[in-house]
Amino acid sequence: MKIDFGIDVGTFHHSFNGNEFTYMVEAGMPAMKAIQSTTVTNAKVLKNDAIGEISSGKYADIIAVNEDPIININTIENVIFVMNDGVIYKNDSY
């Protein structure tokens, strides 16, 4: 079964949708699969091979966090860097 991540939350404010990763992991989903639900899996569900991974010729938004999210999935709730289409929108990494 594939689970894709969406932001159409109805039970909490949109700014808290990063919590969804924690809920997925708490329910038994491996952290990498939870992360992939927002990238590779969504690209497959949308049948769009131009998104979903960071590689040459593809569109990607890039985020960074302070810790390894595979070890601590909660770190995704504190994004310190955001880049979209080559433009940096947030950089709290220094």
HTML snippet that shows the backbone in 3Dmol.js (N, CA, C, O; Angstrom):
<script src="https://3Dmol.org/build/3Dmol-min.js"></script>
<div id="view" style="width:600px;height:400px;position:relative"></div>
<script>
const pdb = `
ATOM      1  N   MET A   1       0.839  -1.167   0.000  1.00  0.00           N
ATOM      2  CA  MET A   1       0.000   0.000   0.000  1.00  0.00           C
ATOM      3  C   MET A   1       0.891   1.240   0.000  1.00  0.00           C
ATOM      4  O   MET A   1       1.909   1.284   0.691  1.00  0.00           O
ATOM      5  N   LYS A   2       0.504   2.225  -0.768  1.00  0.00           N
ATOM      6  CA  LYS A   2       1.222   3.498  -0.804  1.00  0.00           C
ATOM      7  C   LYS A   2       0.364   4.563  -0.141  1.00  0.00           C
ATOM      8  O   LYS A   2      -0.846   4.635  -0.351  1.00  0.00           O
ATOM      9  N   ILE A   3       1.016   5.381   0.656  1.00  0.00           N
ATOM     10  CA  ILE A   3       0.351   6.509   1.299  1.00  0.00           C
ATOM     11  C   ILE A   3       1.042   7.768   0.814  1.00  0.00           C
ATOM     12  O   ILE A   3       2.259   7.908   0.929  1.00  0.00           O
ATOM     13  N   ASP A   4       0.252   8.682   0.271  1.00  0.00           N
ATOM     14  CA  ASP A   4       0.847   9.958  -0.138  1.00  0.00           C
ATOM     15  C   ASP A   4       0.411  11.044   0.833  1.00  0.00           C
ATOM     16  O   ASP A   4      -0.663  10.986   1.431  1.00  0.00           O
ATOM     17  N   PHE A   5       1.262  12.011   0.963  1.00  0.00           N
ATOM     18  CA  PHE A   5       1.104  13.088   1.936  1.00  0.00           C
ATOM     19  C   PHE A   5       0.381  14.251   1.282  1.00  0.00           C
ATOM     20  O   PHE A   5       0.703  14.633   0.157  1.00  0.00           O
ATOM     21  N   GLY A   6      -0.588  14.811   1.975  1.00  0.00           N
ATOM     22  CA  GLY A   6      -1.286  15.975   1.476  1.00  0.00           C
ATOM     23  C   GLY A   6      -1.397  17.025   2.555  1.00  0.00           C
ATOM     24  O   GLY A   6      -1.155  16.748   3.730  1.00  0.00           O
ATOM     25  N   ILE A   7      -1.759  18.222   2.161  1.00  0.00           N
ATOM     26  CA  ILE A   7      -1.881  19.294   3.146  1.00  0.00           C
ATOM     27  C   ILE A   7      -3.332  19.712   3.341  1.00  0.00           C
ATOM     28  O   ILE A   7      -3.609  20.817   3.807  1.00  0.00           O
ATOM     29  N   ASP A   8      -4.241  18.841   2.988  1.00  0.00           N
ATOM     30  CA  ASP A   8      -5.655  19.167   3.136  1.00  0.00           C
ATOM     31  C   ASP A   8      -6.148  18.754   4.523  1.00  0.00           C
ATOM     32  O   ASP A   8      -7.163  18.071   4.663  1.00  0.00           O
ATOM     33  N   VAL A   9      -5.413  19.182   5.529  1.00  0.00           N
ATOM     34  CA  VAL A   9      -5.756  18.828   6.901  1.00  0.00           C
ATOM     35  C   VAL A   9      -7.056  19.491   7.305  1.00  0.00           C
ATOM     36  O   VAL A   9      -7.356  20.606   6.879  1.00  0.00           O
ATOM     37  N   GLY A  10      -7.805  18.817   8.108  1.00  0.00           N
ATOM     38  CA  GLY A  10      -9.046  19.384   8.589  1.00  0.00           C
ATOM     39  C   GLY A  10      -9.114  19.377  10.107  1.00  0.00           C
ATOM     40  O   GLY A  10     -10.030  19.948  10.699  1.00  0.00           O
ATOM     41  N   THR A  11      -8.150  18.733  10.730  1.00  0.00           N
ATOM     42  CA  THR A  11      -8.212  18.589  12.183  1.00  0.00           C
ATOM     43  C   THR A  11      -7.270  19.522  12.930  1.00  0.00           C
ATOM     44  O   THR A  11      -7.347  19.633  14.154  1.00  0.00           O
ATOM     45  N   PHE A  12      -6.379  20.193  12.202  1.00  0.00           N
ATOM     46  CA  PHE A  12      -5.477  21.148  12.848  1.00  0.00           C
ATOM     47  C   PHE A  12      -5.053  22.203  11.841  1.00  0.00           C
ATOM     48  O   PHE A  12      -5.258  22.040  10.638  1.00  0.00           O
ATOM     49  N   HIS A  13      -4.460  23.285  12.332  1.00  0.00           N
ATOM     50  CA  HIS A  13      -4.056  24.421  11.506  1.00  0.00           C
ATOM     51  C   HIS A  13      -2.976  23.994  10.513  1.00  0.00           C
ATOM     52  O   HIS A  13      -2.130  23.162  10.844  1.00  0.00           O
ATOM     53  N   HIS A  14      -2.992  24.546   9.315  1.00  0.00           N
ATOM     54  CA  HIS A  14      -2.042  24.169   8.272  1.00  0.00           C
ATOM     55  C   HIS A  14      -0.585  24.325   8.675  1.00  0.00           C
ATOM     56  O   HIS A  14       0.265  23.590   8.173  1.00  0.00           O
ATOM     57  N   SER A  15      -0.274  25.244   9.552  1.00  0.00           N
ATOM     58  CA  SER A  15       1.123  25.433   9.940  1.00  0.00           C
ATOM     59  C   SER A  15       1.652  24.267  10.769  1.00  0.00           C
ATOM     60  O   SER A  15       2.848  24.209  11.057  1.00  0.00           O
ATOM     61  N   PHE A  16       0.784  23.344  11.153  1.00  0.00           N
ATOM     62  CA  PHE A  16       1.201  22.191  11.945  1.00  0.00           C
ATOM     63  C   PHE A  16       1.222  20.895  11.140  1.00  0.00           C
ATOM     64  O   PHE A  16       1.292  19.814  11.724  1.00  0.00           O
ATOM     65  N   ASN A  17       1.164  20.983   9.811  1.00  0.00           N
ATOM     66  CA  ASN A  17       1.114  19.746   9.024  1.00  0.00           C
ATOM     67  C   ASN A  17       2.418  18.962   9.085  1.00  0.00           C
ATOM     68  O   ASN A  17       2.436  17.799   8.681  1.00  0.00           O
ATOM     69  N   GLY A  18       3.503  19.543   9.570  1.00  0.00           N
ATOM     70  CA  GLY A  18       4.739  18.790   9.789  1.00  0.00           C
ATOM     71  C   GLY A  18       4.576  17.717  10.857  1.00  0.00           C
ATOM     72  O   GLY A  18       5.327  16.742  10.889  1.00  0.00           O
ATOM     73  N   ASN A  19       3.585  17.903  11.734  1.00  0.00           N
ATOM     74  CA  ASN A  19       3.307  16.896  12.760  1.00  0.00           C
ATOM     75  C   ASN A  19       2.879  15.569  12.152  1.00  0.00           C
ATOM     76  O   ASN A  19       3.024  14.517  12.774  1.00  0.00           O
ATOM     77  N   GLU A  20       2.359  15.622  10.951  1.00  0.00           N
ATOM     78  CA  GLU A  20       1.874  14.410  10.283  1.00  0.00           C
ATOM     79  C   GLU A  20       2.978  13.356  10.160  1.00  0.00           C
ATOM     80  O   GLU A  20       2.707  12.158  10.240  1.00  0.00           O
ATOM     81  N   PHE A  21       4.226  13.807   9.966  1.00  0.00           N
ATOM     82  CA  PHE A  21       5.340  12.856   9.902  1.00  0.00           C
ATOM     83  C   PHE A  21       5.454  12.070  11.203  1.00  0.00           C
ATOM     84  O   PHE A  21       5.629  10.852  11.187  1.00  0.00           O
ATOM     85  N   THR A  22       5.354  12.768  12.319  1.00  0.00           N
ATOM     86  CA  THR A  22       5.435  12.114  13.626  1.00  0.00           C
ATOM     87  C   THR A  22       4.308  11.103  13.772  1.00  0.00           C
ATOM     88  O   THR A  22       4.532   9.984  14.233  1.00  0.00           O
ATOM     89  N   TYR A  23       3.101  11.489  13.383  1.00  0.00           N
ATOM     90  CA  TYR A  23       1.958  10.581  13.492  1.00  0.00           C
ATOM     91  C   TYR A  23       2.164   9.328  12.641  1.00  0.00           C
ATOM     92  O   TYR A  23       1.853   8.219  13.075  1.00  0.00           O
ATOM     93  N   MET A  24       2.686   9.508  11.437  1.00  0.00           N
ATOM     94  CA  MET A  24       2.933   8.355  10.563  1.00  0.00           C
ATOM     95  C   MET A  24       3.927   7.393  11.200  1.00  0.00           C
ATOM     96  O   MET A  24       3.716   6.180  11.202  1.00  0.00           O
ATOM     97  N   VAL A  25       5.010   7.941  11.738  1.00  0.00           N
ATOM     98  CA  VAL A  25       6.046   7.104  12.355  1.00  0.00           C
ATOM     99  C   VAL A  25       5.507   6.443  13.621  1.00  0.00           C
ATOM    100  O   VAL A  25       5.769   5.265  13.864  1.00  0.00           O
ATOM    101  N   GLU A  26       4.762   7.189  14.421  1.00  0.00           N
ATOM    102  CA  GLU A  26       4.168   6.606  15.624  1.00  0.00           C
ATOM    103  C   GLU A  26       3.219   5.466  15.284  1.00  0.00           C
ATOM    104  O   GLU A  26       3.068   4.530  16.069  1.00  0.00           O
ATOM    105  N   ALA A  27       2.578   5.537  14.122  1.00  0.00           N
ATOM    106  CA  ALA A  27       1.647   4.492  13.690  1.00  0.00           C
ATOM    107  C   ALA A  27       2.365   3.294  13.076  1.00  0.00           C
ATOM    108  O   ALA A  27       1.726   2.305  12.715  1.00  0.00           O
ATOM    109  N   GLY A  28       3.707   3.378  12.955  1.00  0.00           N
ATOM    110  CA  GLY A  28       4.462   2.232  12.468  1.00  0.00           C
ATOM    111  C   GLY A  28       5.134   2.400  11.122  1.00  0.00           C
ATOM    112  O   GLY A  28       5.838   1.492  10.680  1.00  0.00           O
ATOM    113  N   MET A  29       4.945   3.527  10.453  1.00  0.00           N
ATOM    114  CA  MET A  29       5.587   3.742   9.159  1.00  0.00           C
ATOM    115  C   MET A  29       7.062   4.095   9.386  1.00  0.00           C
ATOM    116  O   MET A  29       7.366   4.943  10.225  1.00  0.00           O
ATOM    117  N   PRO A  30       7.966   3.468   8.663  1.00  0.00           N
ATOM    118  CA  PRO A  30       9.378   3.856   8.780  1.00  0.00           C
ATOM    119  C   PRO A  30       9.558   5.325   8.385  1.00  0.00           C
ATOM    120  O   PRO A  30       8.865   5.827   7.500  1.00  0.00           O
ATOM    121  N   ALA A  31      10.486   6.001   9.044  1.00  0.00           N
ATOM    122  CA  ALA A  31      10.698   7.437   8.807  1.00  0.00           C
ATOM    123  C   ALA A  31      10.972   7.734   7.333  1.00  0.00           C
ATOM    124  O   ALA A  31      10.437   8.705   6.798  1.00  0.00           O
ATOM    125  N   MET A  32      11.782   6.929   6.673  1.00  0.00           N
ATOM    126  CA  MET A  32      12.086   7.184   5.259  1.00  0.00           C
ATOM    127  C   MET A  32      10.826   7.087   4.405  1.00  0.00           C
ATOM    128  O   MET A  32      10.643   7.887   3.487  1.00  0.00           O
ATOM    129  N   LYS A  33       9.966   6.134   4.689  1.00  0.00           N
ATOM    130  CA  LYS A  33       8.706   6.013   3.931  1.00  0.00           C
ATOM    131  C   LYS A  33       7.803   7.216   4.176  1.00  0.00           C
ATOM    132  O   LYS A  33       7.119   7.676   3.261  1.00  0.00           O
ATOM    133  N   ALA A  34       7.796   7.727   5.406  1.00  0.00           N
ATOM    134  CA  ALA A  34       7.000   8.923   5.697  1.00  0.00           C
ATOM    135  C   ALA A  34       7.513  10.107   4.887  1.00  0.00           C
ATOM    136  O   ALA A  34       6.728  10.867   4.321  1.00  0.00           O
ATOM    137  N   ILE A  35       8.826  10.260   4.834  1.00  0.00           N
ATOM    138  CA  ILE A  35       9.420  11.349   4.048  1.00  0.00           C
ATOM    139  C   ILE A  35       9.115  11.158   2.561  1.00  0.00           C
ATOM    140  O   ILE A  35       8.743  12.104   1.867  1.00  0.00           O
ATOM    141  N   GLN A  36       9.277   9.933   2.089  1.00  0.00           N
ATOM    142  CA  GLN A  36       9.016   9.655   0.675  1.00  0.00           C
ATOM    143  C   GLN A  36       7.551   9.866   0.313  1.00  0.00           C
ATOM    144  O   GLN A  36       7.229  10.087  -0.854  1.00  0.00           O
ATOM    145  N   SER A  37       6.657   9.799   1.302  1.00  0.00           N
ATOM    146  CA  SER A  37       5.233  10.027   1.008  1.00  0.00           C
ATOM    147  C   SER A  37       4.992  11.450   0.516  1.00  0.00           C
ATOM    148  O   SER A  37       3.968  11.726  -0.109  1.00  0.00           O
ATOM    149  N   THR A  38       5.928  12.353   0.794  1.00  0.00           N
ATOM    150  CA  THR A  38       5.792  13.739   0.342  1.00  0.00           C
ATOM    151  C   THR A  38       6.559  14.017  -0.944  1.00  0.00           C
ATOM    152  O   THR A  38       6.421  15.090  -1.531  1.00  0.00           O
ATOM    153  N   THR A  39       7.359  13.066  -1.377  1.00  0.00           N
ATOM    154  CA  THR A  39       8.233  13.309  -2.526  1.00  0.00           C
ATOM    155  C   THR A  39       7.971  12.284  -3.623  1.00  0.00           C
ATOM    156  O   THR A  39       7.125  12.498  -4.492  1.00  0.00           O
ATOM    157  N   VAL A  40       8.681  11.200  -3.582  1.00  0.00           N
ATOM    158  CA  VAL A  40       8.618  10.173  -4.631  1.00  0.00           C
ATOM    159  C   VAL A  40       7.203   9.615  -4.789  1.00  0.00           C
ATOM    160  O   VAL A  40       6.701   9.483  -5.905  1.00  0.00           O
ATOM    161  N   THR A  41       6.570   9.292  -3.672  1.00  0.00           N
ATOM    162  CA  THR A  41       5.228   8.702  -3.744  1.00  0.00           C
ATOM    163  C   THR A  41       4.226   9.682  -4.341  1.00  0.00           C
ATOM    164  O   THR A  41       3.424   9.305  -5.196  1.00  0.00           O
ATOM    165  N   ASN A  42       4.266  10.941  -3.894  1.00  0.00           N
ATOM    166  CA  ASN A  42       3.344  11.928  -4.475  1.00  0.00           C
ATOM    167  C   ASN A  42       3.577  12.106  -5.968  1.00  0.00           C
ATOM    168  O   ASN A  42       2.622  12.247  -6.732  1.00  0.00           O
ATOM    169  N   ALA A  43       4.835  12.102  -6.389  1.00  0.00           N
ATOM    170  CA  ALA A  43       5.130  12.229  -7.820  1.00  0.00           C
ATOM    171  C   ALA A  43       4.520  11.067  -8.603  1.00  0.00           C
ATOM    172  O   ALA A  43       3.975  11.259  -9.690  1.00  0.00           O
ATOM    173  N   LYS A  44       4.616   9.865  -8.044  1.00  0.00           N
ATOM    174  CA  LYS A  44       4.034   8.692  -8.713  1.00  0.00           C
ATOM    175  C   LYS A  44       2.512   8.780  -8.759  1.00  0.00           C
ATOM    176  O   LYS A  44       1.901   8.487  -9.787  1.00  0.00           O
ATOM    177  N   VAL A  45       1.901   9.184  -7.646  1.00  0.00           N
ATOM    178  CA  VAL A  45       0.444   9.311  -7.599  1.00  0.00           C
ATOM    179  C   VAL A  45      -0.033  10.340  -8.625  1.00  0.00           C
ATOM    180  O   VAL A  45      -1.061  10.153  -9.276  1.00  0.00           O
ATOM    181  N   LEU A  46       0.729  11.427  -8.757  1.00  0.00           N
ATOM    182  CA  LEU A  46       0.382  12.477  -9.717  1.00  0.00           C
ATOM    183  C   LEU A  46       0.817  12.152 -11.146  1.00  0.00           C
ATOM    184  O   LEU A  46       0.515  12.893 -12.081  1.00  0.00           O
ATOM    185  N   LYS A  47       1.533  11.033 -11.303  1.00  0.00           N
ATOM    186  CA  LYS A  47       2.061  10.612 -12.604  1.00  0.00           C
ATOM    187  C   LYS A  47       2.875  11.736 -13.244  1.00  0.00           C
ATOM    188  O   LYS A  47       2.714  12.063 -14.420  1.00  0.00           O
ATOM    189  N   ASN A  48       3.761  12.318 -12.417  1.00  0.00           N
ATOM    190  CA  ASN A  48       4.590  13.432 -12.857  1.00  0.00           C
ATOM    191  C   ASN A  48       6.050  13.074 -12.616  1.00  0.00           C
ATOM    192  O   ASN A  48       6.521  13.115 -11.480  1.00  0.00           O
ATOM    193  N   ASP A  49       6.766  12.724 -13.677  1.00  0.00           N
ATOM    194  CA  ASP A  49       8.162  12.313 -13.508  1.00  0.00           C
ATOM    195  C   ASP A  49       9.134  13.493 -13.483  1.00  0.00           C
ATOM    196  O   ASP A  49      10.348  13.289 -13.468  1.00  0.00           O
ATOM    197  N   ALA A  50       8.619  14.722 -13.479  1.00  0.00           N
ATOM    198  CA  ALA A  50       9.480  15.907 -13.395  1.00  0.00           C
ATOM    199  C   ALA A  50       9.679  16.368 -11.950  1.00  0.00           C
ATOM    200  O   ALA A  50      10.420  17.318 -11.701  1.00  0.00           O
ATOM    201  N   ILE A  51       9.023  15.700 -10.999  1.00  0.00           N
ATOM    202  CA  ILE A  51       9.123  16.072  -9.588  1.00  0.00           C
ATOM    203  C   ILE A  51       9.384  14.825  -8.750  1.00  0.00           C
ATOM    204  O   ILE A  51       9.385  13.707  -9.265  1.00  0.00           O
ATOM    205  N   GLY A  52       9.604  15.028  -7.460  1.00  0.00           N
ATOM    206  CA  GLY A  52       9.681  13.898  -6.541  1.00  0.00           C
ATOM    207  C   GLY A  52      11.058  13.522  -6.077  1.00  0.00           C
ATOM    208  O   GLY A  52      11.200  12.772  -5.111  1.00  0.00           O
ATOM    209  N   GLU A  53      12.077  14.021  -6.737  1.00  0.00           N
ATOM    210  CA  GLU A  53      13.449  13.712  -6.319  1.00  0.00           C
ATOM    211  C   GLU A  53      14.370  14.828  -6.783  1.00  0.00           C
ATOM    212  O   GLU A  53      14.048  15.593  -7.691  1.00  0.00           O
ATOM    213  N   ILE A  54      15.517  14.898  -6.139  1.00  0.00           N
ATOM    214  CA  ILE A  54      16.506  15.900  -6.520  1.00  0.00           C
ATOM    215  C   ILE A  54      17.458  15.252  -7.510  1.00  0.00           C
ATOM    216  O   ILE A  54      18.305  14.440  -7.135  1.00  0.00           O
ATOM    217  N   SER A  55      17.311  15.618  -8.775  1.00  0.00           N
ATOM    218  CA  SER A  55      18.207  15.123  -9.822  1.00  0.00           C
ATOM    219  C   SER A  55      18.136  16.072 -11.016  1.00  0.00           C
ATOM    220  O   SER A  55      17.217  16.883 -11.132  1.00  0.00           O
ATOM    221  N   SER A  56      19.103  15.956 -11.877  1.00  0.00           N
ATOM    222  CA  SER A  56      19.211  16.839 -13.027  1.00  0.00           C
ATOM    223  C   SER A  56      17.942  16.807 -13.870  1.00  0.00           C
ATOM    224  O   SER A  56      17.421  15.742 -14.198  1.00  0.00           O
ATOM    225  N   GLY A  57      17.458  17.997 -14.214  1.00  0.00           N
ATOM    226  CA  GLY A  57      16.294  18.113 -15.077  1.00  0.00           C
ATOM    227  C   GLY A  57      14.964  18.048 -14.369  1.00  0.00           C
ATOM    228  O   GLY A  57      13.919  18.130 -15.014  1.00  0.00           O
ATOM    229  N   LYS A  58      14.975  17.901 -13.043  1.00  0.00           N
ATOM    230  CA  LYS A  58      13.724  17.827 -12.296  1.00  0.00           C
ATOM    231  C   LYS A  58      13.541  19.067 -11.444  1.00  0.00           C
ATOM    232  O   LYS A  58      14.505  19.722 -11.048  1.00  0.00           O
ATOM    233  N   TYR A  59      12.278  19.376 -11.172  1.00  0.00           N
ATOM    234  CA  TYR A  59      11.943  20.490 -10.295  1.00  0.00           C
ATOM    235  C   TYR A  59      11.980  19.989  -8.857  1.00  0.00           C
ATOM    236  O   TYR A  59      11.528  18.881  -8.568  1.00  0.00           O
ATOM    237  N   ALA A  60      12.515  20.800  -7.964  1.00  0.00           N
ATOM    238  CA  ALA A  60      12.575  20.368  -6.568  1.00  0.00           C
ATOM    239  C   ALA A  60      12.550  21.556  -5.632  1.00  0.00           C
ATOM    240  O   ALA A  60      13.162  22.591  -5.895  1.00  0.00           O
ATOM    241  N   ASP A  61      11.839  21.390  -4.543  1.00  0.00           N
ATOM    242  CA  ASP A  61      11.955  22.279  -3.401  1.00  0.00           C
ATOM    243  C   ASP A  61      12.902  21.554  -2.455  1.00  0.00           C
ATOM    244  O   ASP A  61      12.823  20.335  -2.301  1.00  0.00           O
ATOM    245  N   ILE A  62      13.783  22.295  -1.831  1.00  0.00           N
ATOM    246  CA  ILE A  62      14.756  21.680  -0.931  1.00  0.00           C
ATOM    247  C   ILE A  62      14.582  22.288   0.449  1.00  0.00           C
ATOM    248  O   ILE A  62      14.486  23.507   0.595  1.00  0.00           O
ATOM    249  N   ILE A  63      14.541  21.433   1.457  1.00  0.00           N
ATOM    250  CA  ILE A  63      14.509  21.908   2.837  1.00  0.00           C
ATOM    251  C   ILE A  63      15.677  21.285   3.584  1.00  0.00           C
ATOM    252  O   ILE A  63      16.243  20.281   3.154  1.00  0.00           O
ATOM    253  N   ALA A  64      16.027  21.895   4.709  1.00  0.00           N
ATOM    254  CA  ALA A  64      17.048  21.331   5.593  1.00  0.00           C
ATOM    255  C   ALA A  64      16.562  21.467   7.027  1.00  0.00           C
ATOM    256  O   ALA A  64      15.834  22.395   7.380  1.00  0.00           O
ATOM    257  N   VAL A  65      16.990  20.516   7.836  1.00  0.00           N
ATOM    258  CA  VAL A  65      16.674  20.501   9.259  1.00  0.00           C
ATOM    259  C   VAL A  65      17.971  20.274  10.034  1.00  0.00           C
ATOM    260  O   VAL A  65      18.993  19.923   9.443  1.00  0.00           O
ATOM    261  N   ASN A  66      17.937  20.468  11.340  1.00  0.00           N
ATOM    262  CA  ASN A  66      19.144  20.369  12.155  1.00  0.00           C
ATOM    263  C   ASN A  66      19.603  18.951  12.471  1.00  0.00           C
ATOM    264  O   ASN A  66      20.772  18.741  12.796  1.00  0.00           O
ATOM    265  N   GLU A  67      18.716  17.991  12.382  1.00  0.00           N
ATOM    266  CA  GLU A  67      19.044  16.620  12.742  1.00  0.00           C
ATOM    267  C   GLU A  67      18.686  15.682  11.602  1.00  0.00           C
ATOM    268  O   GLU A  67      18.017  16.072  10.645  1.00  0.00           O
ATOM    269  N   ASP A  68      19.131  14.466  11.715  1.00  0.00           N
ATOM    270  CA  ASP A  68      18.791  13.431  10.749  1.00  0.00           C
ATOM    271  C   ASP A  68      17.344  13.003  10.985  1.00  0.00           C
ATOM    272  O   ASP A  68      17.050  12.427  12.033  1.00  0.00           O
ATOM    273  N   PRO A  69      16.435  13.264  10.055  1.00  0.00           N
ATOM    274  CA  PRO A  69      15.029  12.926  10.278  1.00  0.00           C
ATOM    275  C   PRO A  69      14.762  11.422  10.308  1.00  0.00           C
ATOM    276  O   PRO A  69      13.701  10.996  10.763  1.00  0.00           O
ATOM    277  N   ILE A  70      15.693  10.625   9.837  1.00  0.00           N
ATOM    278  CA  ILE A  70      15.522   9.174   9.938  1.00  0.00           C
ATOM    279  C   ILE A  70      15.668   8.747  11.402  1.00  0.00           C
ATOM    280  O   ILE A  70      15.017   7.803  11.849  1.00  0.00           O
ATOM    281  N   ILE A  71      16.518   9.446  12.131  1.00  0.00           N
ATOM    282  CA  ILE A  71      16.724   9.151  13.551  1.00  0.00           C
ATOM    283  C   ILE A  71      15.694   9.878  14.415  1.00  0.00           C
ATOM    284  O   ILE A  71      15.174   9.312  15.376  1.00  0.00           O
ATOM    285  N   ASN A  72      15.401  11.134  14.071  1.00  0.00           N
ATOM    286  CA  ASN A  72      14.443  11.942  14.832  1.00  0.00           C
ATOM    287  C   ASN A  72      13.481  12.621  13.863  1.00  0.00           C
ATOM    288  O   ASN A  72      13.748  13.726  13.391  1.00  0.00           O
ATOM    289  N   ILE A  73      12.374  11.970  13.569  1.00  0.00           N
ATOM    290  CA  ILE A  73      11.416  12.493  12.602  1.00  0.00           C
ATOM    291  C   ILE A  73      10.837  13.840  13.040  1.00  0.00           C
ATOM    292  O   ILE A  73      10.410  14.630  12.198  1.00  0.00           O
ATOM    293  N   ASN A  74      10.820  14.108  14.341  1.00  0.00           N
ATOM    294  CA  ASN A  74      10.266  15.372  14.842  1.00  0.00           C
ATOM    295  C   ASN A  74      11.036  16.589  14.341  1.00  0.00           C
ATOM    296  O   ASN A  74      10.498  17.696  14.336  1.00  0.00           O
ATOM    297  N   THR A  75      12.275  16.405  13.922  1.00  0.00           N
ATOM    298  CA  THR A  75      13.073  17.535  13.446  1.00  0.00           C
ATOM    299  C   THR A  75      12.452  18.198  12.217  1.00  0.00           C
ATOM    300  O   THR A  75      12.734  19.362  11.933  1.00  0.00           O
ATOM    301  N   ILE A  76      11.616  17.471  11.494  1.00  0.00           N
ATOM    302  CA  ILE A  76      10.962  18.035  10.312  1.00  0.00           C
ATOM    303  C   ILE A  76       9.998  19.161  10.693  1.00  0.00           C
ATOM    304  O   ILE A  76       9.618  19.970   9.846  1.00  0.00           O
ATOM    305  N   GLU A  77       9.609  19.209  11.947  1.00  0.00           N
ATOM    306  CA  GLU A  77       8.737  20.279  12.413  1.00  0.00           C
ATOM    307  C   GLU A  77       9.494  21.599  12.593  1.00  0.00           C
ATOM    308  O   GLU A  77       8.884  22.627  12.888  1.00  0.00           O
ATOM    309  N   ASN A  78      10.811  21.574  12.419  1.00  0.00           N
ATOM    310  CA  ASN A  78      11.624  22.780  12.579  1.00  0.00           C
ATOM    311  C   ASN A  78      12.540  22.945  11.364  1.00  0.00           C
ATOM    312  O   ASN A  78      13.745  22.708  11.452  1.00  0.00           O
ATOM    313  N   VAL A  79      11.973  23.344  10.254  1.00  0.00           N
ATOM    314  CA  VAL A  79      12.719  23.532   9.012  1.00  0.00           C
ATOM    315  C   VAL A  79      13.561  24.806   9.129  1.00  0.00           C
ATOM    316  O   VAL A  79      13.052  25.867   9.491  1.00  0.00           O
ATOM    317  N   ILE A  80      14.866  24.684   8.816  1.00  0.00           N
ATOM    318  CA  ILE A  80      15.758  25.840   8.948  1.00  0.00           C
ATOM    319  C   ILE A  80      16.189  26.424   7.601  1.00  0.00           C
ATOM    320  O   ILE A  80      16.777  27.504   7.550  1.00  0.00           O
ATOM    321  N   PHE A  81      15.895  25.708   6.510  1.00  0.00           N
ATOM    322  CA  PHE A  81      16.317  26.165   5.184  1.00  0.00           C
ATOM    323  C   PHE A  81      15.264  25.751   4.168  1.00  0.00           C
ATOM    324  O   PHE A  81      14.796  24.612   4.168  1.00  0.00           O
ATOM    325  N   VAL A  82      14.894  26.695   3.298  1.00  0.00           N
ATOM    326  CA  VAL A  82      13.930  26.404   2.233  1.00  0.00           C
ATOM    327  C   VAL A  82      14.431  27.039   0.943  1.00  0.00           C
ATOM    328  O   VAL A  82      14.736  28.231   0.900  1.00  0.00           O
ATOM    329  N   MET A  83      14.511  26.218  -0.117  1.00  0.00           N
ATOM    330  CA  MET A  83      14.849  26.720  -1.448  1.00  0.00           C
ATOM    331  C   MET A  83      13.798  26.209  -2.430  1.00  0.00           C
ATOM    332  O   MET A  83      13.434  25.033  -2.417  1.00  0.00           O
ATOM    333  N   ASN A  84      13.323  27.115  -3.277  1.00  0.00           N
ATOM    334  CA  ASN A  84      12.359  26.756  -4.311  1.00  0.00           C
ATOM    335  C   ASN A  84      12.811  27.366  -5.621  1.00  0.00           C
ATOM    336  O   ASN A  84      13.022  28.575  -5.718  1.00  0.00           O
ATOM    337  N   ASP A  85      12.959  26.517  -6.631  1.00  0.00           N
ATOM    338  CA  ASP A  85      13.351  26.966  -7.966  1.00  0.00           C
ATOM    339  C   ASP A  85      14.629  27.811  -7.929  1.00  0.00           C
ATOM    340  O   ASP A  85      14.761  28.794  -8.658  1.00  0.00           O
ATOM    341  N   GLY A  86      15.564  27.409  -7.066  1.00  0.00           N
ATOM    342  CA  GLY A  86      16.855  28.086  -6.968  1.00  0.00           C
ATOM    343  C   GLY A  86      16.869  29.340  -6.119  1.00  0.00           C
ATOM    344  O   GLY A  86      17.915  29.970  -5.961  1.00  0.00           O
ATOM    345  N   VAL A  87      15.706  29.715  -5.562  1.00  0.00           N
ATOM    346  CA  VAL A  87      15.614  30.908  -4.722  1.00  0.00           C
ATOM    347  C   VAL A  87      15.511  30.474  -3.257  1.00  0.00           C
ATOM    348  O   VAL A  87      14.665  29.655  -2.900  1.00  0.00           O
ATOM    349  N   ILE A  88      16.384  31.034  -2.417  1.00  0.00           N
ATOM    350  CA  ILE A  88      16.350  30.728  -0.986  1.00  0.00           C
ATOM    351  C   ILE A  88      15.302  31.619  -0.325  1.00  0.00           C
ATOM    352  O   ILE A  88      15.364  32.845  -0.412  1.00  0.00           O
ATOM    353  N   TYR A  89      14.338  30.977   0.338  1.00  0.00           N
ATOM    354  CA  TYR A  89      13.277  31.702   1.015  1.00  0.00           C
ATOM    355  C   TYR A  89      13.470  31.742   2.524  1.00  0.00           C
ATOM    356  O   TYR A  89      12.924  32.612   3.203  1.00  0.00           O
ATOM    357  N   LYS A  90      14.243  30.806   3.043  1.00  0.00           N
ATOM    358  CA  LYS A  90      14.520  30.777   4.474  1.00  0.00           C
ATOM    359  C   LYS A  90      15.897  30.196   4.666  1.00  0.00           C
ATOM    360  O   LYS A  90      16.249  29.191   4.047  1.00  0.00           O
ATOM    361  N   ASN A  91      16.683  30.828   5.528  1.00  0.00           N
ATOM    362  CA  ASN A  91      18.023  30.313   5.825  1.00  0.00           C
ATOM    363  C   ASN A  91      18.382  30.664   7.261  1.00  0.00           C
ATOM    364  O   ASN A  91      19.025  31.681   7.523  1.00  0.00           O
ATOM    365  N   ASP A  92      17.964  29.818   8.177  1.00  0.00           N
ATOM    366  CA  ASP A  92      18.287  29.973   9.594  1.00  0.00           C
ATOM    367  C   ASP A  92      19.420  29.039   9.982  1.00  0.00           C
ATOM    368  O   ASP A  92      19.598  28.733  11.161  1.00  0.00           O
ATOM    369  N   SER A  93      20.187  28.585   9.002  1.00  0.00           N
ATOM    370  CA  SER A  93      21.209  27.563   9.251  1.00  0.00           C
ATOM    371  C   SER A  93      22.517  28.111   9.783  1.00  0.00           C
ATOM    372  O   SER A  93      23.401  27.332  10.137  1.00  0.00           O
ATOM    373  N   TYR A  94      22.671  29.410   9.851  1.00  0.00           N
ATOM    374  CA  TYR A  94      23.925  29.980  10.331  1.00  0.00           C
ATOM    375  C   TYR A  94      23.798  30.465  11.741  1.00  0.00           C
ATOM    376  O   TYR A  94      24.763  30.978  12.308  1.00  0.00           O
TER     377      TYR A  94
END
`;
const viewer = $3Dmol.createViewer("view");
viewer.addModel(pdb, "pdb");
viewer.setStyle({}, {cartoon: {color: "spectrum"}});
viewer.zoomTo();
viewer.render();
</script>
